[in-house]
Amino acid sequence: MQINIGVMLILRTYALYERNLRVLTLMLVFGACVLGACIWGTIFSEKKIGIWPSPNLKFDIGCTHNIALEQNTGLIIAWASLGIFDAFIFSLTLYRALRRRHLTDVHLLNVLLRDGSLYFGIMLGATISNILTFIYGGPYTRGAATTFTNIISSIMISRLMLNIRDLALREGEEGVFSTYMDPDELSTHSTNGWL
């Protein structure tokens, strides 16, 4: 799920930078490094499974599972890498918005900056809470915020994408994906049998 969200963030930032290939290359290289750190952290933590035996429960119940203290390092590295990636994308968005604030399309940049800030703030809080569960949690509470973090990241990326589309509809911009129709045109088309 986090890979899909990362791809959407890269596409959004790529569009914000007007399809600049250098920025895309930078984001892809940075994203590949983050993906490598996440894969390494996950594999490293999986190698440690079974070190911490559970004295109370002999089987997993529901979605919880026993995460040994030795597994923390890899999982913390994986989630911290995702947080660093979010910070990188936010810094690119902030840089672009501040650099282009003098242009006429200020409203779109304000929306991009506001939504990027909202996404980053909420994801920073969710990622930090997830990391703290790995550091301070017990064997069955380590990573308890992982499901919440995945869900909230899906909701927030959807808000980012849908809010940009909503802005285009509200401003009446006609484009490839716009469904805006002038009310006068609508009455003309409806009388001519278009609808």
MDTraj code that builds the backbone (N, CA, C; nanometers):
import mdtraj as md
import numpy as np

residues = "MET GLN ILE ASN ILE GLY VAL MET LEU ILE LEU ARG THR TYR ALA LEU TYR GLU ARG ASN LEU ARG VAL LEU THR LEU MET LEU VAL PHE GLY ALA CYS VAL LEU GLY ALA CYS ILE TRP GLY THR ILE PHE SER GLU LYS LYS ILE GLY ILE TRP PRO SER PRO ASN LEU LYS PHE ASP ILE GLY CYS THR HIS ASN ILE ALA LEU GLU GLN ASN THR GLY LEU ILE ILE ALA TRP ALA SER LEU GLY ILE PHE ASP ALA PHE ILE PHE SER LEU THR LEU TYR ARG ALA LEU ARG ARG ARG HIS LEU THR ASP VAL HIS LEU LEU ASN VAL LEU LEU ARG ASP GLY SER LEU TYR PHE GLY ILE MET LEU GLY ALA THR ILE SER ASN ILE LEU THR PHE ILE TYR GLY GLY PRO TYR THR ARG GLY ALA ALA THR THR PHE THR ASN ILE ILE SER SER ILE MET ILE SER ARG LEU MET LEU ASN ILE ARG ASP LEU ALA LEU ARG GLU GLY GLU GLU GLY VAL PHE SER THR TYR MET ASP PRO ASP GLU LEU SER THR HIS SER THR ASN GLY TRP LEU".split()
xyz = np.array([
    [0.0826, -0.1185, 0.0000],
    [0.0000, 0.0000, 0.0000],
    [0.0878, 0.1259, 0.0000],
    [0.1928, 0.1253, 0.0792],
    [0.2791, 0.2428, 0.0869],
    [0.3523, 0.2679, -0.0449],
    [0.3783, 0.1637, -0.1227],
    [0.4410, 0.1831, -0.2547],
    [0.3446, 0.2586, -0.3461],
    [0.2172, 0.2188, -0.3464],
    [0.1174, 0.2890, -0.4284],
    [0.1054, 0.4351, -0.3882],
    [0.1063, 0.4612, -0.2595],
    [0.0962, 0.5989, -0.2114],
    [0.2196, 0.6782, -0.2526],
    [0.3363, 0.6160, -0.2433],
    [0.4591, 0.6825, -0.2866],
    [0.4570, 0.7166, -0.4347],
    [0.4048, 0.6258, -0.5155],
    [0.3939, 0.6518, -0.6598],
    [0.3004, 0.7701, -0.6856],
    [0.1886, 0.7751, -0.6140],
    [0.0957, 0.8879, -0.6323],
    [0.1583, 1.0196, -0.5890],
    [0.2352, 1.0173, -0.4811],
    [0.3030, 1.1398, -0.4375],
    [0.4060, 1.1842, -0.5405],
    [0.4770, 1.0876, -0.5990],
    [0.5754, 1.1206, -0.7025],
    [0.5056, 1.1803, -0.8241],
    [0.3940, 1.1203, -0.8662],
    [0.3205, 1.1726, -0.9827],
    [0.2670, 1.3129, -0.9560],
    [0.2162, 1.3358, -0.8365],
    [0.1639, 1.4673, -0.8001],
    [0.2751, 1.5722, -0.8034],
    [0.3894, 1.5387, -0.7468],
    [0.5012, 1.6329, -0.7437],
    [0.5591, 1.6536, -0.8832],
    [0.5632, 1.5481, -0.9623],
    [0.6092, 1.5571, -1.1017],
    [0.5205, 1.6532, -1.1806],
    [0.3901, 1.6449, -1.1611],
    [0.2983, 1.7371, -1.2275],
    [0.3168, 1.8791, -1.1750],
    [0.3399, 1.8938, -1.0468],
    [0.3617, 2.0258, -0.9878],
    [0.4856, 2.0925, -1.0472],
    [0.5870, 2.0120, -1.0790],
    [0.7101, 2.0638, -1.1390],
    [0.7029, 2.0650, -1.2918],
    [0.5810, 2.0561, -1.3460],
    [0.5571, 2.0661, -1.4895],
    [0.6379, 1.9635, -1.5690],
    [0.6354, 1.8408, -1.5230],
    [0.6996, 1.7247, -1.5875],
    [0.8493, 1.7445, -1.6104],
    [0.9166, 1.7960, -1.5108],
    [1.0610, 1.8151, -1.5162],
    [1.1289, 1.6797, -1.4935],
    [1.2059, 1.6328, -1.5913],
    [1.2684, 1.5003, -1.5822],
    [1.3762, 1.4933, -1.4747],
    [1.4442, 1.6039, -1.4492],
    [1.5463, 1.6020, -1.3435],
    [1.4833, 1.5802, -1.2074],
    [1.3702, 1.6461, -1.1832],
    [1.2993, 1.6289, -1.0554],
    [1.2454, 1.4864, -1.0458],
    [1.1917, 1.4341, -1.1560],
    [1.1420, 1.2967, -1.1561],
    [1.2541, 1.1984, -1.1262],
    [1.3698, 1.2178, -1.1885],
    [1.4845, 1.1294, -1.1627],
    [1.5271, 1.1373, -1.0169],
    [1.5324, 1.2579, -0.9625],
    [1.5681, 1.2746, -0.8219],
    [1.4702, 1.2005, -0.7310],
    [1.3397, 1.2156, -0.7578],
    [1.2393, 1.1482, -0.6750],
    [1.2472, 0.9965, -0.6898],
    [1.2715, 0.9477, -0.8117],
    [1.2802, 0.8026, -0.8324],
    [1.4026, 0.7432, -0.7636],
    [1.5148, 0.8128, -0.7697],
    [1.6358, 0.7635, -0.7009],
    [1.6140, 0.7648, -0.5497],
    [1.5592, 0.8735, -0.4983],
    [1.5316, 0.8822, -0.3551],
    [1.4300, 0.7756, -0.3143],
    [1.3257, 0.7584, -0.3951],
    [1.2253, 0.6561, -0.3672],
    [1.2829, 0.5157, -0.3705],
    [1.3756, 0.4899, -0.4631],
    [1.4396, 0.3577, -0.4697],
    [1.5241, 0.3323, -0.3443],
    [1.5913, 0.4347, -0.2948],
    [1.6694, 0.4199, -0.1711],
    [1.5766, 0.3912, -0.0525],
    [1.4646, 0.4620, -0.0456],
    [1.3686, 0.4391, 0.0618],
    [1.3097, 0.2984, 0.0508],
    [1.2751, 0.2576, -0.0698],
    [1.2216, 0.1235, -0.0909],
    [1.3234, 0.0181, -0.0497],
    [1.4502, 0.0397, -0.0839],
    [1.5556, -0.0530, -0.0421],
    [1.5682, -0.0616, 0.1091],
    [1.5601, 0.0545, 0.1759],
    [1.5674, 0.0547, 0.3227],
    [1.4473, -0.0168, 0.3834],
    [1.3300, 0.0022, 0.3242],
    [1.2093, -0.0645, 0.3749],
    [1.2181, -0.2159, 0.3549],
    [1.2627, -0.2575, 0.2393],
    [1.2765, -0.4016, 0.2134],
    [1.3797, -0.4613, 0.3074],
    [1.4929, -0.3936, 0.3236],
    [1.5954, -0.4452, 0.4141],
    [1.5415, -0.4539, 0.5568],
    [1.4744, -0.3493, 0.6020],
    [1.4210, -0.3488, 0.7377],
    [1.3201, -0.4596, 0.7598],
    [1.2353, -0.4832, 0.6598],
    [1.1357, -0.5893, 0.6722],
    [1.2012, -0.7264, 0.6729],
    [1.2957, -0.7485, 0.5835],
    [1.3663, -0.8780, 0.5797],
    [1.4468, -0.8985, 0.7072],
    [1.5121, -0.7924, 0.7532],
    [1.5907, -0.8026, 0.8766],
    [1.5014, -0.8397, 0.9943],
    [1.3827, -0.7791, 1.0000],
    [1.2927, -0.8097, 1.1116],
    [1.2337, -0.9495, 1.0978],
    [1.2093, -0.9952, 0.9760],
    [1.1531, -1.1286, 0.9559],
    [1.2517, -1.2380, 0.9965],
    [1.3808, -1.2121, 0.9836],
    [1.4817, -1.3100, 1.0237],
    [1.4828, -1.3313, 1.1746],
    [1.4302, -1.2339, 1.2485],
    [1.4322, -1.2409, 1.3944],
    [1.3069, -1.3060, 1.4526],
    [1.2140, -1.3497, 1.3699],
    [1.0894, -1.4077, 1.4202],
    [1.1190, -1.5348, 1.4995],
    [1.0473, -1.5493, 1.6070],
    [1.0592, -1.6705, 1.6867],
    [1.1609, -1.6624, 1.7986],
    [1.2323, -1.5518, 1.8114],
    [1.3319, -1.5394, 1.9175],
    [1.2648, -1.5187, 2.0525],
    [1.1539, -1.4455, 2.0526],
    [1.0863, -1.4116, 2.1781],
    [0.9649, -1.5010, 2.1945],
    [0.9732, -1.6059, 2.2741],
    [0.8571, -1.6937, 2.2904],
    [0.7505, -1.6273, 2.3772],
    [0.6267, -1.6538, 2.3464],
    [0.5170, -1.5967, 2.4218],
    [0.4767, -1.6923, 2.5327],
    [0.4874, -1.6509, 2.6594],
    [0.4493, -1.7407, 2.7680],
    [0.2979, -1.7482, 2.7863],
    [0.2249, -1.6473, 2.7403],
    [0.0820, -1.6417, 2.7686],
    [-0.0043, -1.7031, 2.6590],
    [0.0249, -1.6729, 2.5341],
    [-0.0588, -1.7193, 2.4247],
    [0.0203, -1.8125, 2.3345],
    [-0.0401, -1.9219, 2.2966],
    [0.0272, -2.0188, 2.2107],
    [-0.0047, -1.9963, 2.0638],
    [-0.0997, -1.9085, 2.0328],
    [-0.1384, -1.8816, 1.8948],
    [-0.1776, -1.7349, 1.8815],
    [-0.1768, -1.6894, 1.7570],
    [-0.2155, -1.5504, 1.7314],
    [-0.3668, -1.5379, 1.7362],
    [-0.4128, -1.4267, 1.7887],
    [-0.5560, -1.3985, 1.7950],
    [-0.5832, -1.2770, 1.7087],
    [-0.6748, -1.2885, 1.6147],
    [-0.7118, -1.1758, 1.5298],
    [-0.5952, -1.1282, 1.4459],
    [-0.5789, -0.9975, 1.4386],
    [-0.4747, -0.9382, 1.3552],
    [-0.3426, -0.9214, 1.4301],
    [-0.3453, -0.9421, 1.5604],
    [-0.2226, -0.9209, 1.6375],
    [-0.1294, -1.0398, 1.6203],
    [-0.0041, -1.0116, 1.6299],
    [0.0952, -1.1177, 1.6315],
    [0.2127, -1.0709, 1.7161],
    [0.2857, -1.1662, 1.7618],
    [0.3972, -1.1421, 1.8517],
    [0.5134, -1.0804, 1.7743],
    [0.5556, -0.9618, 1.8140],
    [0.6729, -0.8979, 1.7542],
    [0.7800, -0.8914, 1.8611],
    [0.8872, -0.9613, 1.8360],
    [0.9969, -0.9675, 1.9323],
    [1.0702, -0.8344, 1.9388],
    [1.1300, -0.8082, 2.0535],
    [1.2075, -0.6860, 2.0730],
    [1.3205, -0.6756, 1.9702],
    [1.3755, -0.7893, 1.9316],
    [1.4855, -0.7915, 1.8351],
    [1.4404, -0.7509, 1.6946],
    [1.3111, -0.7577, 1.6682],
    [1.2585, -0.7200, 1.5377],
    [1.2407, -0.5698, 1.5231],
    [1.2439, -0.4968, 1.6313],
    [1.2163, -0.3525, 1.6296],
    [1.3051, -0.2743, 1.5358],
    [1.4340, -0.3028, 1.5352],
    [1.5285, -0.2217, 1.4585],
    [1.4911, -0.2159, 1.3112],
    [1.4656, -0.3306, 1.2523],
    [1.4309, -0.3331, 1.1104],
    [1.3002, -0.2624, 1.0805],
    [1.2006, -0.2828, 1.1649],
    [1.0708, -0.2200, 1.1422],
    [1.0758, -0.0692, 1.1662],
    [1.1535, -0.0265, 1.2639],
    [1.1698, 0.1175, 1.2875],
    [1.2385, 0.1825, 1.1681],
    [1.3398, 0.1161, 1.1137],
    [1.4100, 0.1697, 0.9958],
    [1.3138, 0.1807, 0.8778],
    [1.2290, 0.0792, 0.8578],
    [1.1342, 0.0815, 0.7467],
    [1.0358, 0.1982, 0.7602],
    [0.9777, 0.2147, 0.8781],
    [0.8798, 0.3225, 0.8964],
    [0.9460, 0.4602, 0.8985],
    [1.0659, 0.4701, 0.9531],
    [1.1367, 0.5988, 0.9516],
    [1.1722, 0.6384, 0.8080],
    [1.2050, 0.5409, 0.7249],
    [1.2344, 0.5697, 0.5841],
    [1.1123, 0.6264, 0.5137],
    [0.9948, 0.5713, 0.5432],
    [0.8723, 0.6246, 0.4841],
    [0.8458, 0.7673, 0.5313],
    [0.8743, 0.7950, 0.6574],
    [0.8587, 0.9311, 0.7087],
    [0.9546, 1.0284, 0.6412],
    [1.0764, 0.9828, 0.6172],
    [1.1755, 1.0672, 0.5485],
    [1.1314, 1.0939, 0.4042],
    [1.0740, 0.9927, 0.3398],
    [1.0239, 1.0114, 0.2036],
    [0.9123, 1.1157, 0.2009],
    [0.8200, 1.1072, 0.2959],
    [0.7125, 1.2071, 0.3044],
    [0.7698, 1.3472, 0.3249],
    [0.8708, 1.3592, 0.4095],
    [0.9338, 1.4893, 0.4344],
    [1.0021, 1.5412, 0.3079],
    [1.0629, 1.4528, 0.2309],
    [1.1285, 1.4909, 0.1057],
    [1.0269, 1.5447, 0.0058],
    [0.9160, 1.4736, -0.0112],
    [0.8117, 1.5172, -0.1040],
    [0.7513, 1.6497, -0.0565],
    [0.7300, 1.6627, 0.0740],
    [0.6757, 1.7877, 0.1269],
    [0.7720, 1.9035, 0.1019],
    [0.9008, 1.8811, 0.1186],
    [0.9975, 1.9887, 0.0956],
    [0.9985, 2.0302, -0.0515],
    [0.9845, 1.9345, -0.1441],
    [0.9759, 1.9695, -0.2859],
    [0.8492, 2.0506, -0.3147],
    [0.7373, 2.0110, -0.2541],
    [0.6116, 2.0831, -0.2725],
    [0.6221, 2.2244, -0.2158],
    [0.6761, 2.2364, -0.0977],
    [0.6917, 2.3668, -0.0343],
    [0.7825, 2.4572, -0.1162],
    [0.8941, 2.4026, -0.1637],
    [0.9877, 2.4809, -0.2448],
    [0.9190, 2.5341, -0.3700],
    [0.8440, 2.4466, -0.4372],
    [0.7781, 2.4871, -0.5612],
    [0.6694, 2.5919, -0.5344],
    [0.5933, 2.5712, -0.4300],
    [0.4854, 2.6650, -0.3989],
    [0.5416, 2.8024, -0.3618],
    [0.6475, 2.8057, -0.2829],
    [0.7059, 2.9339, -0.2432],
    [0.7752, 3.0021, -0.3601],
    [0.8297, 2.9248, -0.4475],
    [0.9003, 2.9804, -0.5626],
    [0.8036, 3.0395, -0.6656],
    [0.6832, 2.9828, -0.6744],
    [0.5872, 3.0271, -0.7759],
    [0.4733, 3.1102, -0.7180],
    [0.4863, 3.1582, -0.5985],
    [0.3757, 3.2285, -0.5340],
    [0.3406, 3.3600, -0.6036],
    [0.4301, 3.4150, -0.6821],
    [0.4040, 3.5430, -0.7484],
    [0.3262, 3.5272, -0.8794],
    [0.3033, 3.4051, -0.9250],
    [0.2324, 3.3845, -1.0510],
    [0.0820, 3.3985, -1.0312],
    [0.0089, 3.4003, -1.1408],
    [-0.1347, 3.4243, -1.1338],
    [-0.2121, 3.3059, -1.0771],
    [-0.1616, 3.1854, -1.0889],
    [-0.2351, 3.0673, -1.0435],
    [-0.2081, 3.0400, -0.8955],
    [-0.2251, 3.1427, -0.8144],
    [-0.1932, 3.1340, -0.6729],
    [-0.2894, 3.0407, -0.5994],
    [-0.4153, 3.0394, -0.6399],
    [-0.5139, 2.9575, -0.5693],
    [-0.4768, 2.8087, -0.5742],
    [-0.4359, 2.7602, -0.6900],
    [-0.3954, 2.6201, -0.7025],
    [-0.2733, 2.5918, -0.6154],
    [-0.1778, 2.6832, -0.6157],
    [-0.0585, 2.6628, -0.5327],
    [-0.0935, 2.6652, -0.3850],
    [-0.1875, 2.7501, -0.3458],
    [-0.2315, 2.7506, -0.2062],
    [-0.2947, 2.6176, -0.1681],
    [-0.3750, 2.5637, -0.2581],
    [-0.4376, 2.4334, -0.2311],
    [-0.3310, 2.3248, -0.2211],
    [-0.2347, 2.3278, -0.3131],
    [-0.1285, 2.2268, -0.3098],
    [-0.0466, 2.2373, -0.1821],
    [-0.0146, 2.3580, -0.1429],
    [0.0635, 2.3777, -0.0212],
    [-0.0171, 2.3401, 0.1017],
    [-0.1442, 2.3819, 0.1068],
    [-0.2289, 2.3496, 0.2219],
    [-0.2485, 2.1993, 0.2347],
    [-0.2824, 2.1336, 0.1242],
    [-0.3054, 1.9897, 0.1289],
    [-0.1770, 1.9129, 0.1570],
    [-0.0672, 1.9592, 0.0996],
    [0.0612, 1.8944, 0.1272],
    [0.0998, 1.9080, 0.2732],
    [0.0737, 2.0252, 0.3307],
    [0.1031, 2.0463, 0.4725],
    [0.0142, 1.9597, 0.5603],
    [-0.1129, 1.9517, 0.5245],
    [-0.2063, 1.8690, 0.6002],
    [-0.1666, 1.7219, 0.5920],
    [-0.1355, 1.6754, 0.4706],
    [-0.0920, 1.5363, 0.4528],
    [0.0331, 1.5081, 0.5352],
    [0.1315, 1.5973, 0.5215],
    [0.2574, 1.5758, 0.5911],
    [0.2402, 1.5772, 0.7423],
    [0.1625, 1.6713, 0.7939],
    [0.1420, 1.6792, 0.9385],
    [0.0738, 1.5554, 0.9944],
    [-0.0320, 1.5111, 0.9277],
    [-0.1031, 1.3925, 0.9761],
    [-0.0173, 1.2676, 0.9617],
    [0.0532, 1.2552, 0.8499],
    [0.1370, 1.1362, 0.8303],
    [0.2578, 1.1360, 0.9240],
    [0.3100, 1.2529, 0.9549],
    [0.4199, 1.2606, 1.0506],
    [0.3743, 1.2111, 1.1873],
    [0.2568, 1.2578, 1.2304],
    [0.2026, 1.2114, 1.3585],
    [0.1762, 1.0613, 1.3592],
    [0.1174, 1.0094, 1.2511],
    [0.0877, 0.8659, 1.2434],
    [0.2157, 0.7829, 1.2405],
    [0.3149, 0.8273, 1.1650],
    [0.4408, 0.7529, 1.1559],
    [0.5148, 0.7544, 1.2886],
    [0.5180, 0.8695, 1.3541],
    [0.5859, 0.8763, 1.4843],
    [0.5140, 0.7891, 1.5869],
    [0.3808, 0.7914, 1.5868],
    [0.3085, 0.7058, 1.6821],
    [0.3343, 0.5587, 1.6529],
    [0.3457, 0.5235, 1.5271],
    [0.3754, 0.3853, 1.4908],
    [0.5155, 0.3453, 1.5383],
    [0.6122, 0.4323, 1.5166],
    [0.7487, 0.4038, 1.5612],
    [0.7542, 0.3925, 1.7134],
    [0.6801, 0.4787, 1.7827],
    [0.6795, 0.4726, 1.9296],
    [0.6198, 0.3416, 1.9814],
    [0.5221, 0.2853, 1.9079],
    [0.4693, 0.1550, 1.9516],
    [0.5749, 0.0465, 1.9392],
    [0.6622, 0.0581, 1.8403],
    [0.7706, -0.0397, 1.8279],
    [0.8734, -0.0229, 1.9391],
    [0.8971, 0.1018, 1.9794],
    [0.9991, 0.1271, 2.0824],
    [0.9475, 0.0918, 2.2218],
    [0.8257, 0.1369, 2.2543],
    [0.7768, 0.1235, 2.3912],
    [0.6719, 0.0138, 2.4117],
    [0.6222, -0.0445, 2.3063],
    [0.5156, -0.1433, 2.3187],
    [0.5653, -0.2793, 2.3644],
    [0.4697, -0.3587, 2.4079],
    [0.4985, -0.4965, 2.4445],
    [0.4941, -0.5852, 2.3209],
    [0.5096, -0.7143, 2.3388],
    [0.5155, -0.8037, 2.2227],
    [0.3892, -0.8035, 2.1374],
    [0.2734, -0.7768, 2.1969],
    [0.1492, -0.7758, 2.1204],
    [0.0987, -0.6352, 2.0897],
    [0.1666, -0.5320, 2.1380],
    [0.1266, -0.3951, 2.1054],
    [0.2270, -0.3259, 2.0143],
    [0.3410, -0.3903, 1.9878],
    [0.4368, -0.3322, 1.8932],
    [0.3734, -0.3302, 1.7545],
    [0.3767, -0.2166, 1.6928],
    [0.3198, -0.2026, 1.5594],
    [0.1683, -0.1942, 1.5585],
    [0.1080, -0.1691, 1.6743],
    [-0.0379, -0.1608, 1.6813],
    [-0.0922, -0.0463, 1.5963],
    [-0.0141, 0.0565, 1.5742],
    [-0.0593, 0.1709, 1.4939],
    [-0.0339, 0.1518, 1.3450],
    [0.0207, 0.0382, 1.3053],
    [0.0514, 0.0151, 1.1638],
    [-0.0750, 0.0167, 1.0780],
    [-0.1784, -0.0513, 1.1236],
    [-0.3030, -0.0542, 1.0469],
    [-0.3615, 0.0863, 1.0360],
    [-0.3630, 0.1604, 1.1458],
    [-0.4128, 0.2973, 1.1426],
    [-0.3307, 0.3827, 1.0459],
    [-0.1987, 0.3692, 1.0498],
    [-0.1120, 0.4484, 0.9624],
    [-0.1394, 0.4169, 0.8162],
    [-0.1576, 0.2901, 0.7832],
    [-0.1888, 0.2544, 0.6451],
    [-0.3239, 0.3088, 0.6016],
    [-0.4219, 0.3016, 0.6884],
    [-0.5554, 0.3508, 0.6540],
    [-0.5543, 0.5024, 0.6384],
    [-0.4937, 0.5719, 0.7323],
    [-0.4944, 0.7185, 0.7257],
    [-0.4135, 0.7687, 0.6061],
    [-0.3071, 0.6970, 0.5690],
    [-0.2305, 0.7392, 0.4511],
    [-0.3131, 0.7221, 0.3241],
    [-0.3934, 0.6169, 0.3161],
    [-0.4817, 0.5987, 0.1998],
    [-0.5859, 0.7094, 0.1931],
    [-0.6418, 0.7435, 0.3076],
    [-0.7430, 0.8499, 0.3114],
    [-0.6805, 0.9837, 0.2725],
    [-0.5639, 1.0113, 0.3248],
    [-0.5008, 1.1405, 0.2984],
    [-0.4561, 1.1544, 0.1527],
    [-0.4049, 1.0464, 0.0919],
    [-0.3629, 1.0567, -0.0486],
    [-0.4860, 1.0726, -0.1375],
    [-0.5972, 1.0101, -0.0987],
    [-0.7213, 1.0282, -0.1742],
    [-0.7672, 1.1732, -0.1657],
    [-0.7566, 1.2317, -0.0485],
    [-0.7948, 1.3716, -0.0308],
    [-0.7059, 1.4626, -0.1155],
    [-0.5767, 1.4325, -0.1198],
    [-0.4860, 1.5132, -0.2012],
    [-0.5282, 1.5116, -0.3476],
    [-0.5538, 1.3932, -0.3990],
    [-0.5861, 1.3793, -0.5410],
    [-0.7253, 1.4348, -0.5730],
    [-0.8230, 1.4038, -0.4902],
    [-0.9591, 1.4483, -0.5189],
    [-0.9763, 1.5979, -0.5003],
    [-0.9029, 1.6573, -0.4088],
    [-0.9148, 1.8006, -0.3865],
    [-0.8598, 1.8796, -0.5049],
    [-0.7552, 1.8291, -0.5692],
    [-0.7026, 1.8967, -0.6879],
    [-0.8063, 1.8901, -0.7993],
    [-0.8676, 1.7749, -0.8171],
    [-0.9710, 1.7604, -0.9197],
    [-1.0905, 1.8500, -0.8875],
    [-1.1287, 1.8573, -0.7604],
    [-1.2405, 1.9413, -0.7197],
    [-1.2112, 2.0875, -0.7504],
    [-1.0881, 2.1299, -0.7330],
    [-1.0510, 2.2680, -0.7620],
    [-1.0720, 2.2988, -0.9097],
    [-1.0339, 2.2052, -0.9972],
    [-1.0524, 2.2263, -1.1403],
    [-1.2002, 2.2369, -1.1744],
    [-1.2839, 2.1598, -1.1093],
    [-1.4270, 2.1659, -1.1353],
    [-1.4871, 2.2963, -1.0854],
    [-1.4449, 2.3402, -0.9671],
    [-1.5001, 2.4621, -0.9094],
    [-1.4624, 2.5854, -0.9897],
    [-1.3403, 2.5888, -1.0430],
    [-1.2955, 2.7060, -1.1161],
    [-1.3431, 2.7049, -1.2607],
    [-1.4016, 2.5936, -1.3049],
    [-1.4533, 2.5874, -1.4407],
    [-1.3451, 2.5715, -1.5455],
    [-1.2309, 2.5196, -1.5077],
    [-1.1241, 2.4979, -1.6038],
    [-1.1640, 2.3823, -1.6942],
    [-1.1532, 2.4053, -1.8211],
    [-1.1825, 2.2978, -1.9141],
    [-1.0519, 2.2317, -1.9505],
    [-1.0446, 2.1040, -1.9301],
    [-0.9253, 2.0287, -1.9609],
    [-0.9637, 1.8883, -2.0005],
    [-0.8661, 1.8033, -2.0127],
    [-0.8891, 1.6657, -2.0560],
    [-0.9800, 1.5925, -1.9589],
    [-0.9608, 1.6143, -1.8290],
    [-1.0359, 1.5408, -1.7289],
    [-1.1478, 1.6224, -1.6661],
    [-1.1718, 1.7396, -1.7161],
    [-1.2730, 1.8253, -1.6563],
    [-1.4120, 1.7869, -1.7052],
    [-1.5079, 1.7906, -1.6147],
    [-1.6467, 1.7639, -1.6516],
    [-1.7301, 1.8904, -1.6350],
    [-1.6652, 2.0034, -1.6309],
    [-1.7349, 2.1302, -1.6096],
    [-1.8122, 2.1688, -1.7351],
    [-1.9317, 2.2130, -1.7145],
    [-2.0114, 2.2652, -1.8253],
    [-2.0799, 2.3915, -1.7762],
    [-2.0720, 2.4952, -1.8566],
    [-2.1355, 2.6219, -1.8241],
    [-2.2859, 2.6019, -1.8146],
    [-2.3527, 2.6600, -1.7129],
    [-2.4976, 2.6423, -1.6989],
    [-2.5761, 2.6871, -1.8226],
    [-2.5301, 2.7933, -1.8907],
    [-2.5985, 2.8377, -2.0126],
    [-2.5871, 2.7325, -2.1222],
    [-2.4673, 2.6710, -2.1315],
    [-2.4468, 2.5636, -2.2288],
    [-2.5364, 2.4457, -2.1974],
    [-2.5520, 2.4158, -2.0683],
    [-2.6329, 2.3021, -2.0261],
    [-2.7774, 2.3192, -2.0719],
    [-2.8331, 2.4405, -2.0559],
    [-2.9716, 2.4618, -2.0984],
    [-2.9829, 2.4543, -2.2501],
    [-2.8806, 2.5010, -2.3222],
    [-2.8817, 2.4922, -2.4675],
    [-2.8787, 2.3474, -2.5137],
    [-2.7903, 2.2676, -2.4516],
    [-2.7782, 2.1267, -2.4889],
    [-2.9043, 2.0490, -2.4540],
    [-2.9658, 2.0819, -2.3408],
    [-3.0850, 2.0068, -2.3005],
    [-3.2026, 2.0370, -2.3938],
    [-3.2101, 2.1589, -2.4463],
    [-3.3185, 2.1902, -2.5394],
    [-3.2928, 2.1315, -2.6761],
    [-3.1679, 2.1072, -2.7090],
    [-3.1358, 2.0485, -2.8390],
    [-3.1318, 1.8964, -2.8349],
    [-3.1682, 1.8373, -2.7245],
    [-3.1695, 1.6921, -2.7165],
    [-3.0359, 1.6286, -2.6826],
    [-2.9422, 1.7071, -2.6333],
    [-2.8100, 1.6536, -2.5995],
    [-2.8151, 1.5689, -2.4742],
    [-2.8998, 1.6029, -2.3787],
    [-2.9001, 1.5301, -2.2527],
    [-3.0150, 1.4346, -2.2441],
])
top = md.Topology()
chain = top.add_chain()
for i, resn in enumerate(residues, 1):
    res = top.add_residue(resn, chain, resSeq=i)
    for name in ("N", "CA", "C"):
        top.add_atom(name, md.element.get_by_symbol(name[0]), res)
traj = md.Trajectory(xyz[None], top)
